[in-house]
Amino acid sequence: MESRKVVCLQNITIVPDSDIPFANYLSALPLIRDVDYDDISFVALTNHLDGVLVTGDKKLAKGLHAKGYGNLLSFSEMLEQIGLI
């Protein structure tokens, strides 16, 4: 298990908010408006990277799913996909 932690941590990149283009914040705004404004950076970065947002925040996941946002996995879904559970 320790080696899996090391592999996961080696693949993490910290991205400052200032590196995310403003247009991505604008596109994230309608998605998080009724959910939680504190999550706008996560959604904006996911859109910018054309990635998948992995979250344990059930309120955020429910709100994004309700608006048809498909680039989302729960934390447990991610663990299943990489074979840790």
N, C-alpha and C positions, 0 to 999 in steps of 0.2 A: 504493500500500500504506500509506503514512503516513496518509492520510486515513481509512482503515479503522481503523487503530489509535486515532486520536482519537475516532472514533464509538464504538468498543468501550469505551474508557476513560471516556467521558462518561456511559455508561449503567451504570456500576458504583456500587453503594451498599454501604457498609460497615455491617454490622449487628452491634452488640455482642451477645455471648452473653446478657447480662442482658435483652435485648429479646425473646428467644425464650421463649414461655410454657413453664413446666415440663412441662405435659402433652405437649408435643411431644418433650421429652427422654425422657419415659416411653415414648411410642410408638416412638421410635427405638431404644431400648435393645435390644429383642429382635432387631432387624434387624442391629445391629452387634456384638452380644455375642460372636459367634464370629469376628469379622473384625478390628476394631481400634477400641478405645474412643476413640482420638484423633479418630475421624471422627464421633462422635455429634453434634457441633454442626452439621456439614454436613447430615446427614440430618434433624435436628430443624428446621433452618431451611427446608429444602426442603419438609418437611411443613407447616410453619407458613404458608409462602407459597403452598402448593399448586402448587409449581413443579417444575422438572426439575433434577436434580443433574447437572452436567457435571463429569466427573472423568477424570483420566489414571491414577488409582490402579486398576490391574488387579485387585489383591486385593480392594479394596472393591467394585468393579463385579461381580466374580465372586460374591462373598458375597451381595450384594444381589439379583442375578439369581436365585441359588439359592433365595432366600427369597421369590421372586415379586414383588420390588419393581420396579415399572414406571416410576417417575419418574426415569429415569436415561439419560444419554447418555455415550458416551466422548467425549473431546476431539476425536478425529478425526471422529466422527459429527456433532458440532456444527459443525465446520469445513465438512464436506460440505453440511450443511443450509443454511448461510448463504452457500455458494458460494465459499468461499476455497480449496477443493481439489477 
